[in-house]
Amino acid sequence: MSIACARMTAAVAILFAAMLSNAGANHDTPTQPSIIRFPAGAAFEVPQGWSWSKLETMNGNSVELSYDATAPKDKPENNPNRVTVNLVDTPSEGSWTRIDINRSQVLPNGVAVQWKSGVRWNIHSSFLGWATAGSKTIRVLTLDRLKAQFNTDVLQAAFLKIAESLREVPSTNALFHPYGRFAVNRDFTNWRAKSIENFYISFRCAICGNADVNLAIFPTDVINHFPSLDAAFTSNTNDVVNNGIKLGQASRAELGTGEIRWTEQPGSTWPFSGVVQRDGRMFFMELTGKIPNSVSMDTMRADYLDIARTVRPWDGR
């Protein structure tokens, strides 16, 4: 990582940390279940007691789920009860050296399921399940060392819970945040969808060369419950100033069923910072990084507003 990139990463972390610290006791952890919606046309609930990570909806449709009760605090990625769920064309079994469990059934919701557990290729213990809703099939998979560390009962119960909530949905070019319950389109000429993290969706500038220019979008209610757009906008501008950035011109624009208010700080590492309001919810939009001289502020502004027009609440369906 370059020095400039490292500084930018640290700066973004400082901004988010400041926002979260300002939230204080007002921050409410969402109690609704996280919902994974793959753009290619399938959706399901994350089982209670499980967490999601590594959600890939840009170049594929997959997500990792891990069982909270057995996640090591220092290295959660070493959780023995961890599965990858991905959308597949058809079930594919691979080679089984030994099969301990081999079951199939049709659930009350009409989803057809089949799952196996045992040893594959004589080198891995594995749990493998498929669930089909309509024309969409997901695969739930874990591979372990020959002597399994995972708990088959835990994985089997989670697989069935996933299948019970599985449904086919229309394919779309949108990205859906699992518990933030918002969506944003992903097809923009100058921007590439980058990541979906705990509370935000981000894009990386595709015309900025080696410059680390990113746009992060996240609901204001992960920070605080602001009573109005004015209050959220004021908080946002305060955070920019508190991070050593001289506040620039303030603007506003209508966005169909909502509006956006933002400030511009040309030449800084926070060239655009704003709040979108739509359908009763608000979303911060932070464009960070040093924009290269080859890219104009007019181009960035047009892209910033184009993306803002697609940000909207999502009801989980």
BELQUIJO-V299405 format. One record per residue. N is the residue number from 1. RES is the residue in three letters. SS is DSSP state (H for helix, E for strand, L for the rest). PHI is phi in radians with two decimals (* if undefined). PSI is psi in radians with two decimals (none if undefined). Layout:
n:N res:RES ss:SS phi:PHI psi:PSI
n:N res:RES ss:SS phi:PHI psi:PSI
This chain:
n:1 res:MET ss:L phi:* psi:2.34
n:2 res:SER ss:L phi:-1.23 psi:2.82
n:3 res:ILE ss:H phi:-1.07 psi:-0.72
n:4 res:ALA ss:H phi:-1.09 psi:-0.75
n:5 res:CYS ss:H phi:-1.12 psi:-0.72
n:6 res:ALA ss:H phi:-1.10 psi:-0.73
n:7 res:ARG ss:H phi:-1.12 psi:-0.70
n:8 res:MET ss:H phi:-1.16 psi:-0.73
n:9 res:THR ss:H phi:-1.05 psi:-0.75
n:10 res:ALA ss:H phi:-1.14 psi:-0.68
n:11 res:ALA ss:H phi:-1.12 psi:-0.76
n:12 res:VAL ss:H phi:-1.08 psi:-0.74
n:13 res:ALA ss:H phi:-1.06 psi:-0.68
n:14 res:ILE ss:H phi:-1.12 psi:-0.75
n:15 res:LEU ss:H phi:-1.06 psi:-0.87
n:16 res:PHE ss:H phi:-1.13 psi:-0.66
n:17 res:ALA ss:H phi:-1.12 psi:-0.68
n:18 res:ALA ss:H phi:-1.12 psi:-0.74
n:19 res:MET ss:H phi:-1.10 psi:-0.77
n:20 res:LEU ss:H phi:-1.16 psi:-0.67
n:21 res:SER ss:H phi:-1.18 psi:-0.61
n:22 res:ASN ss:H phi:-1.14 psi:-0.48
n:23 res:ALA ss:H phi:-1.18 psi:-0.64
n:24 res:GLY ss:H phi:0.94 psi:-2.35
n:25 res:ALA ss:H phi:-1.28 psi:-0.15
n:26 res:ASN ss:H phi:-1.39 psi:-0.17
n:27 res:HIS ss:L phi:-1.31 psi:2.18
n:28 res:ASP ss:L phi:-1.91 psi:2.22
n:29 res:THR ss:L phi:-1.32 psi:2.24
n:30 res:PRO ss:L phi:-1.01 psi:2.38
n:31 res:THR ss:L phi:-1.77 psi:-0.22
n:32 res:GLN ss:L phi:-1.25 psi:2.64
n:33 res:PRO ss:L phi:-1.16 psi:2.54
n:34 res:SER ss:L phi:-1.27 psi:2.42
n:35 res:ILE ss:E phi:-2.10 psi:2.18
n:36 res:ILE ss:E phi:-1.60 psi:2.10
n:37 res:ARG ss:E phi:-2.09 psi:1.95
n:38 res:PHE ss:E phi:-1.39 psi:2.31
n:39 res:PRO ss:L phi:-0.99 psi:-0.46
n:40 res:ALA ss:L phi:-1.31 psi:-0.09
n:41 res:GLY ss:L phi:2.10 psi:0.56
n:42 res:ALA ss:E phi:-2.51 psi:2.58
n:43 res:ALA ss:E phi:-2.50 psi:2.61
n:44 res:PHE ss:E phi:-2.79 psi:2.82
n:45 res:GLU ss:E phi:-1.54 psi:2.50
n:46 res:VAL ss:L phi:-1.30 psi:2.20
n:47 res:PRO ss:L phi:-1.02 psi:2.59
n:48 res:GLN ss:L phi:-1.03 psi:2.36
n:49 res:GLY ss:L phi:1.55 psi:0.06
n:50 res:TRP ss:E phi:-2.08 psi:2.69
n:51 res:SER ss:E phi:-2.14 psi:2.67
n:52 res:TRP ss:E phi:-1.87 psi:2.66
n:53 res:SER ss:E phi:-2.79 psi:2.96
n:54 res:LYS ss:E phi:0.87 psi:0.83
n:55 res:LEU ss:E phi:-1.31 psi:2.07
n:56 res:GLU ss:E phi:-1.97 psi:1.93
n:57 res:THR ss:L phi:-2.27 psi:0.21
n:58 res:MET ss:L phi:-1.65 psi:-0.98
n:59 res:ASN ss:L phi:-1.88 psi:0.07
n:60 res:GLY ss:L phi:-2.95 psi:-2.93
n:61 res:ASN ss:L phi:-2.41 psi:1.65
n:62 res:SER ss:E phi:-2.68 psi:2.78
n:63 res:VAL ss:E phi:-2.69 psi:2.59
n:64 res:GLU ss:E phi:-1.78 psi:2.35
n:65 res:LEU ss:E phi:-2.09 psi:2.48
n:66 res:SER ss:E phi:-2.36 psi:2.55
n:67 res:TYR ss:E phi:-1.44 psi:2.05
n:68 res:ASP ss:H phi:-1.04 psi:-0.63
n:69 res:ALA ss:H phi:-1.16 psi:-0.38
n:70 res:THR ss:H phi:-2.05 psi:0.27
n:71 res:ALA ss:L phi:-1.44 psi:2.08
n:72 res:PRO ss:L phi:-1.09 psi:2.34
n:73 res:LYS ss:L phi:-1.15 psi:-0.60
n:74 res:ASP ss:L phi:-1.42 psi:-0.57
n:75 res:LYS ss:L phi:-2.42 psi:1.37
n:76 res:PRO ss:H phi:-1.05 psi:-0.40
n:77 res:GLU ss:H phi:-1.19 psi:-0.21
n:78 res:ASN ss:H phi:-1.62 psi:0.22
n:79 res:ASN ss:L phi:-1.04 psi:2.17
n:80 res:PRO ss:L phi:-1.19 psi:-0.44
n:81 res:ASN ss:L phi:-1.76 psi:1.44
n:82 res:ARG ss:E phi:-2.45 psi:2.32
n:83 res:VAL ss:E phi:-2.27 psi:2.70
n:84 res:THR ss:E phi:-1.88 psi:2.26
n:85 res:VAL ss:E phi:-1.98 psi:2.18
n:86 res:ASN ss:E phi:-2.49 psi:2.72
n:87 res:LEU ss:E phi:-1.42 psi:2.30
n:88 res:VAL ss:E phi:-2.25 psi:2.83
n:89 res:ASP ss:L phi:-1.27 psi:-0.90
n:90 res:THR ss:L phi:-2.56 psi:2.72
n:91 res:PRO ss:L phi:-1.04 psi:2.42
n:92 res:SER ss:L phi:-2.38 psi:2.13
n:93 res:GLU ss:L phi:-1.52 psi:-0.63
n:94 res:GLY ss:L phi:1.34 psi:-2.93
n:95 res:SER ss:L phi:-1.74 psi:2.26
n:96 res:TRP ss:E phi:-1.98 psi:2.17
n:97 res:THR ss:E phi:-1.44 psi:-0.66
n:98 res:ARG ss:E phi:-2.57 psi:2.36
n:99 res:ILE ss:E phi:-2.03 psi:2.08
n:100 res:ASP ss:E phi:-1.66 psi:-0.59
n:101 res:ILE ss:E phi:-2.30 psi:2.36
n:102 res:ASN ss:E phi:-2.62 psi:1.75
n:103 res:ARG ss:E phi:-2.34 psi:2.75
n:104 res:SER ss:E phi:-2.71 psi:2.66
n:105 res:GLN ss:E phi:-2.96 psi:2.99
n:106 res:VAL ss:E phi:-1.95 psi:2.15
n:107 res:LEU ss:L phi:-1.35 psi:2.84
n:108 res:PRO ss:L phi:-0.97 psi:-0.46
n:109 res:ASN ss:L phi:-1.45 psi:0.07
n:110 res:GLY ss:L phi:1.56 psi:-0.03
n:111 res:VAL ss:L phi:-1.36 psi:2.22
n:112 res:ALA ss:E phi:-1.53 psi:2.26
n:113 res:VAL ss:E phi:-2.22 psi:2.62
n:114 res:GLN ss:E phi:-2.60 psi:2.50
n:115 res:TRP ss:E phi:-2.62 psi:2.65
n:116 res:LYS ss:E phi:-2.39 psi:2.71
n:117 res:SER ss:E phi:-2.53 psi:2.48
n:118 res:GLY ss:E phi:2.84 psi:-2.50
n:119 res:VAL ss:E phi:-2.06 psi:2.33
n:120 res:ARG ss:E phi:-2.05 psi:2.42
n:121 res:TRP ss:L phi:0.99 psi:0.23
n:122 res:ASN ss:L phi:1.10 psi:0.33
n:123 res:ILE ss:L phi:-2.31 psi:-0.30
n:124 res:HIS ss:E phi:-2.27 psi:2.42
n:125 res:SER ss:E phi:-1.48 psi:2.53
n:126 res:SER ss:E phi:-2.57 psi:2.58
n:127 res:PHE ss:E phi:-2.05 psi:2.26
n:128 res:LEU ss:E phi:-2.46 psi:2.16
n:129 res:GLY ss:E phi:-2.36 psi:2.64
n:130 res:TRP ss:E phi:-2.22 psi:2.50
n:131 res:ALA ss:E phi:-2.36 psi:2.33
n:132 res:THR ss:E phi:-2.14 psi:2.15
n:133 res:ALA ss:E phi:-2.11 psi:2.00
n:134 res:GLY ss:L phi:1.10 psi:-2.15
n:135 res:SER ss:L phi:-1.72 psi:0.12
n:136 res:LYS ss:E phi:-1.93 psi:2.36
n:137 res:THR ss:E phi:-2.18 psi:2.30
n:138 res:ILE ss:E phi:-1.92 psi:2.64
n:139 res:ARG ss:E phi:-2.00 psi:2.35
n:140 res:VAL ss:E phi:-1.99 psi:2.09
n:141 res:LEU ss:E phi:-2.41 psi:2.42
n:142 res:THR ss:E phi:-2.40 psi:2.46
n:143 res:LEU ss:E phi:-2.11 psi:2.40
n:144 res:ASP ss:E phi:-2.37 psi:3.07
n:145 res:ARG ss:L phi:-1.10 psi:2.97
n:146 res:LEU ss:L phi:-0.98 psi:-0.73
n:147 res:LYS ss:L phi:-1.56 psi:1.84
n:148 res:ALA ss:L phi:-1.10 psi:2.39
n:149 res:GLN ss:L phi:-1.73 psi:-0.32
n:150 res:PHE ss:L phi:-1.36 psi:2.81
n:151 res:ASN ss:L phi:-1.77 psi:1.93
n:152 res:THR ss:H phi:-1.02 psi:-0.69
n:153 res:ASP ss:H phi:-1.10 psi:-0.70
n:154 res:VAL ss:H phi:-1.12 psi:-0.79
n:155 res:LEU ss:H phi:-1.18 psi:-0.69
n:156 res:GLN ss:H phi:-1.11 psi:-0.75
n:157 res:ALA ss:H phi:-1.11 psi:-0.72
n:158 res:ALA ss:H phi:-1.16 psi:-0.73
n:159 res:PHE ss:H phi:-1.02 psi:-0.78
n:160 res:LEU ss:H phi:-1.19 psi:-0.62
n:161 res:LYS ss:H phi:-1.12 psi:-0.74
n:162 res:ILE ss:H phi:-1.05 psi:-0.82
n:163 res:ALA ss:H phi:-1.11 psi:-0.61
n:164 res:GLU ss:H phi:-1.12 psi:-0.45
n:165 res:SER ss:H phi:-1.82 psi:-0.05
n:166 res:LEU ss:L phi:-1.16 psi:2.42
n:167 res:ARG ss:E phi:-2.63 psi:2.62
n:168 res:GLU ss:E phi:-1.45 psi:2.38
n:169 res:VAL ss:L phi:-2.29 psi:2.83
n:170 res:PRO ss:L phi:-1.08 psi:2.47
n:171 res:SER ss:L phi:-1.23 psi:2.68
n:172 res:THR ss:L phi:-2.73 psi:2.85
n:173 res:ASN ss:L phi:-1.68 psi:0.21
n:174 res:ALA ss:E phi:-1.61 psi:2.75
n:175 res:LEU ss:E phi:-1.86 psi:2.41
n:176 res:PHE ss:E phi:-2.10 psi:2.23
n:177 res:HIS ss:L phi:-1.47 psi:2.22
n:178 res:PRO ss:L phi:-0.98 psi:-0.84
n:179 res:TYR ss:L phi:-2.02 psi:-0.26
n:180 res:GLY ss:L phi:-1.22 psi:-0.30
n:181 res:ARG ss:L phi:0.90 psi:0.92
n:182 res:PHE ss:E phi:-2.49 psi:2.86
n:183 res:ALA ss:E phi:-2.35 psi:2.72
n:184 res:VAL ss:E phi:-2.64 psi:2.47
n:185 res:ASN ss:E phi:-1.14 psi:2.79
n:186 res:ARG ss:L phi:-2.09 psi:-0.14
n:187 res:ASP ss:L phi:-1.71 psi:1.70
n:188 res:PHE ss:E phi:-2.35 psi:2.30
n:189 res:THR ss:L phi:-0.94 psi:-0.77
n:190 res:ASN ss:L phi:-1.68 psi:0.05
n:191 res:TRP ss:E phi:-2.35 psi:2.57
n:192 res:ARG ss:E phi:-2.13 psi:2.24
n:193 res:ALA ss:E phi:-1.00 psi:2.31
n:194 res:LYS ss:E phi:-1.92 psi:-0.90
n:195 res:SER ss:E phi:-2.80 psi:2.74
n:196 res:ILE ss:E phi:-2.14 psi:1.92
n:197 res:GLU ss:L phi:-1.87 psi:-2.90
n:198 res:ASN ss:L phi:-0.93 psi:-0.68
n:199 res:PHE ss:L phi:-2.40 psi:0.16
n:200 res:TYR ss:L phi:-2.55 psi:2.84
n:201 res:ILE ss:E phi:-2.02 psi:2.38
n:202 res:SER ss:E phi:-2.26 psi:2.72
n:203 res:PHE ss:E phi:-2.18 psi:2.62
n:204 res:ARG ss:E phi:-1.99 psi:2.41
n:205 res:CYS ss:E phi:-1.17 psi:2.21
n:206 res:ALA ss:L phi:-1.66 psi:-0.10
n:207 res:ILE ss:L phi:-2.04 psi:0.24
n:208 res:CYS ss:L phi:-1.77 psi:0.23
n:209 res:GLY ss:L phi:1.07 psi:-2.29
n:210 res:ASN ss:L phi:-1.48 psi:-0.06
n:211 res:ALA ss:L phi:-1.18 psi:2.37
n:212 res:ASP ss:L phi:-1.56 psi:1.40
n:213 res:VAL ss:L phi:-1.88 psi:2.11
n:214 res:ASN ss:E phi:-2.32 psi:2.69
n:215 res:LEU ss:E phi:-2.13 psi:2.04
n:216 res:ALA ss:E phi:-1.87 psi:2.38
n:217 res:ILE ss:E phi:-2.21 psi:2.24
n:218 res:PHE ss:E phi:-2.69 psi:2.60
n:219 res:PRO ss:E phi:-1.16 psi:2.46
n:220 res:THR ss:H phi:-1.12 psi:-0.46
n:221 res:ASP ss:H phi:-1.29 psi:-0.09
n:222 res:VAL ss:H phi:-1.39 psi:-0.24
n:223 res:ILE ss:L phi:-1.77 psi:-0.89
n:224 res:ASN ss:L phi:-2.88 psi:2.84
n:225 res:HIS ss:L phi:-1.70 psi:1.54
n:226 res:PHE ss:L phi:-1.33 psi:2.39
n:227 res:PRO ss:L phi:-1.30 psi:-0.29
n:228 res:SER ss:L phi:-2.77 psi:2.91
n:229 res:LEU ss:H phi:-1.11 psi:-0.64
n:230 res:ASP ss:H phi:-1.02 psi:-0.77
n:231 res:ALA ss:H phi:-1.16 psi:-0.73
n:232 res:ALA ss:H phi:-1.15 psi:-0.72
n:233 res:PHE ss:H phi:-1.13 psi:-0.73
n:234 res:THR ss:H phi:-1.09 psi:-0.77
n:235 res:SER ss:H phi:-1.06 psi:-0.72
n:236 res:ASN ss:H phi:-1.12 psi:-0.80
n:237 res:THR ss:H phi:-1.15 psi:-0.63
n:238 res:ASN ss:H phi:-1.07 psi:-0.71
n:239 res:ASP ss:H phi:-1.14 psi:-0.66
n:240 res:VAL ss:H phi:-1.09 psi:-0.84
n:241 res:VAL ss:H phi:-1.09 psi:-0.75
n:242 res:ASN ss:H phi:-1.13 psi:-0.29
n:243 res:ASN ss:L phi:-1.71 psi:0.36
n:244 res:GLY ss:L phi:1.41 psi:0.28
n:245 res:ILE ss:L phi:-1.79 psi:2.27
n:246 res:LYS ss:L phi:-1.30 psi:2.12
n:247 res:LEU ss:L phi:-1.18 psi:2.36
n:248 res:GLY ss:L phi:-1.83 psi:-2.76
n:249 res:GLN ss:E phi:-1.07 psi:2.39
n:250 res:ALA ss:E phi:-1.75 psi:2.43
n:251 res:SER ss:E phi:-2.45 psi:2.91
n:252 res:ARG ss:E phi:-2.52 psi:2.73
n:253 res:ALA ss:E phi:-2.66 psi:2.56
n:254 res:GLU ss:E phi:-1.35 psi:2.47
n:255 res:LEU ss:E phi:-2.24 psi:1.07
n:256 res:GLY ss:L phi:1.18 psi:-1.80
n:257 res:THR ss:L phi:-1.54 psi:0.15
n:258 res:GLY ss:E phi:-2.66 psi:-2.80
n:259 res:GLU ss:E phi:-2.66 psi:2.89
n:260 res:ILE ss:E phi:-2.30 psi:2.45
n:261 res:ARG ss:E phi:-2.12 psi:2.36
n:262 res:TRP ss:E phi:-2.64 psi:2.85
n:263 res:THR ss:E phi:-2.10 psi:2.69
n:264 res:GLU ss:E phi:-2.11 psi:2.27
n:265 res:GLN ss:L phi:-2.19 psi:1.27
n:266 res:PRO ss:L phi:-1.00 psi:2.45
n:267 res:GLY ss:L phi:1.45 psi:-0.12
n:268 res:SER ss:L phi:-1.71 psi:3.13
n:269 res:THR ss:L phi:-1.52 psi:0.03
n:270 res:TRP ss:L phi:-2.26 psi:1.26
n:271 res:PRO ss:L phi:-1.16 psi:-0.48
n:272 res:PHE ss:E phi:-2.41 psi:2.36
n:273 res:SER ss:E phi:-2.57 psi:2.19
n:274 res:GLY ss:E phi:-2.79 psi:-3.08
n:275 res:VAL ss:E phi:-2.36 psi:2.25
n:276 res:VAL ss:E phi:-1.77 psi:2.38
n:277 res:GLN ss:E phi:-2.08 psi:2.21
n:278 res:ARG ss:E phi:-2.67 psi:2.30
n:279 res:ASP ss:L phi:0.89 psi:0.78
n:280 res:GLY ss:L phi:1.47 psi:0.01
n:281 res:ARG ss:E phi:-2.22 psi:2.82
n:282 res:MET ss:E phi:-2.22 psi:2.64
n:283 res:PHE ss:E phi:-2.45 psi:2.28
n:284 res:PHE ss:E phi:-1.32 psi:2.50
n:285 res:MET ss:E phi:-2.28 psi:1.86
n:286 res:GLU ss:E phi:-1.96 psi:1.94
n:287 res:LEU ss:E phi:-1.71 psi:1.99
n:288 res:THR ss:E phi:-2.12 psi:2.70
n:289 res:GLY ss:L phi:2.03 psi:2.75
n:290 res:LYS ss:L phi:-1.45 psi:1.92
n:291 res:ILE ss:L phi:-1.22 psi:2.20
n:292 res:PRO ss:L phi:-1.16 psi:2.73
n:293 res:ASN ss:L phi:-1.09 psi:-0.38
n:294 res:SER ss:L phi:-1.29 psi:-0.20
n:295 res:VAL ss:L phi:-2.03 psi:2.20
n:296 res:SER ss:L phi:-1.46 psi:2.74
n:297 res:MET ss:H phi:-1.12 psi:-0.56
n:298 res:ASP ss:H phi:-1.08 psi:-0.74
n:299 res:THR ss:H phi:-1.12 psi:-0.78
n:300 res:MET ss:H phi:-1.11 psi:-0.71
n:301 res:ARG ss:H phi:-1.12 psi:-0.77
n:302 res:ALA ss:H phi:-1.08 psi:-0.74
n:303 res:ASP ss:H phi:-1.18 psi:-0.74
n:304 res:TYR ss:H phi:-0.99 psi:-0.79
n:305 res:LEU ss:H phi:-1.29 psi:-0.61
n:306 res:ASP ss:H phi:-1.06 psi:-0.77
n:307 res:ILE ss:H phi:-1.18 psi:-0.71
n:308 res:ALA ss:H phi:-1.02 psi:-0.62
n:309 res:ARG ss:L phi:-1.12 psi:-0.34
n:310 res:THR ss:L phi:-1.73 psi:-0.12
n:311 res:VAL ss:L phi:-1.29 psi:2.24
n:312 res:ARG ss:E phi:-2.72 psi:2.74
n:313 res:PRO ss:E phi:-1.11 psi:2.69
n:314 res:TRP ss:L phi:-2.26 psi:2.30
n:315 res:ASP ss:L phi:-1.53 psi:0.12
n:316 res:GLY ss:L phi:1.57 psi:0.01
n:317 res:ARG ss:L phi:-1.72 psi:none
